[in-house]
């Protein structure tokens, strides 16, 4: 469902996007998918490795922070 001029910018309603869940029994590949998806959803693109938040990514991989906390950190960056 497109909505006004925002749809021309690649912005869609949340109902139009797939949900990605991160379960405790996740694989490294699933964590990387979540990380890429967060960057794309929050910042609008996938960043180069040098531009990424290395410490929060490591914390997410070690379960020290939640996906929600990771999203907040990326949004504030």
Helices and strands as residue ranges (DSSP letters): G 4-9, G 14-16, H 28-43, G 49-51, H 54-61, H 67-76
